[in-house]
Amino acid sequence: MTTETSSGPLVLVVDDDLAIRRFLRTGLEMHGFRVIEAETARQATELAVMRQPDLVVLDLGLPDSDGAIVLEALRSWSQTPVIVLSVRKSEPEKVRLLESGADDYIVKPFGMAELLARARVVLRRTVRQETSEPIVRVGTLQIDIARRLVSRGGNAVILSPKQFALLRTLAVHHGHVLTHRQLMRELWPQEPVEDVQYLRILMKKLRNRIEPDPAQPIYIVTELAVGYRLRTQEQLDAVGYAKAMQ
């Protein structure tokens, strides 16, 4: 365990790999974050209680327990945002963790730019909970949530009520993964839909309206077998903003 050195948001990094902790500390501190470290589930829980960090970056493979147990313990008393790190690529596990309270999930190896973009998103979300921004802008796409208006490159985009409902749900939580189940419950609350194909068809129609190239979407990205994410501007920048202008 170590102490932090600046005045920015406090991040608790939980990983038993010293090299990963050093990598994360260096990158986070270079961008104004304070960092404290834990290498076991027990240390993580103690630090979360004593220091109440603004963000937890949590590895799943800990020597004394699974990181999922740490997440469960945190969610029993705290809404501190949690970004899970893991070498595991199981899609059902991603869904389970996201629906158990993780705010995001990154598979190792990953780039610092991606982590920073996602960290800033989850921190902003805790300030506003659900977005209080009436307008969400990503690249040339603009979504006026309150007035139900969408434009791309200054040109109006006409959406069906269901297409707008899907886009609005993603915009309210922009930057975050929403699972198929979460989206279907939001879109069809009175008539539960279990077949994800309905959602995929709706998503295809929405992308045909808002994406520069629907075959290679840049705004709404697929988290394979998990769900969808409407990128923020920072996330778009992290993967190459120039694509959004094509």
Steps between C-alpha positions, in 0.01 A plus 500: 500500500622847412394858540378748240680817395260747330156652553297331226247216529618214720533166320539169681696262276451135599735255328748242628738571208752766604583586138133568422464715812807704402368542145163618628649729764731669251227555241236615747728736692624656175139600435425649840361204692608394847571130539492253787575132450389162629626158396241284680123496541539564872718807448259625234200475731683669786620788283157545344352541847777717647578722202171497306660540155329673209569204270609138537699327224458134592681192371306174532792264562600578858701261718255479791165532325331567169459865406130434444469447876658841559249654258213332681628626837540855367151505353351395833579846640648725230428633150867582436562439129693183419689417182584130486827381343553140402670266256177299497297546182185309594203694367254358758738614773508853358121509502487367856749758627332792324160398633652449846611861516826540307504826306730375227717204401837506324681188381878489539711608323366853462626849424521783751305733270206259505508462877523877556206565270285243676609619845397858423163379374414303813616786723279748317212260531526491878474879508185510291376140553287505190603767259362847564644615170211583266731454200752222443763558230733235360696582186251649255205332674280715724216366716263747662341278763244748629374612157534156341711635214793324335740638240822393335734750339232766546237300311184379674464125548146364506449204734201289589381520862661163579827595330513823700417313822798272440731793420373699798566209738855469372548880512384521862773250586744600226844356544368194685418151386131414523429129481245353263273422793522853641411652163212261435350566841517873429352477151230240565409546869140380469570204274827333598702405191753221541605463137799729448436490125230768543761730651754422229251586226416828673869579543569433132227746402633762742855464373379538143372842605784638710827329405729631221555135406244266663720201415780647715321693775699757697232653722311198630744212541422137568638330808493150354233277659457759778324811372566845356676824591449853369852642506585832657717751318800391708445137409466596136824699521674201659428282196563768235266797462573548128279202415195691628544771240504266201 
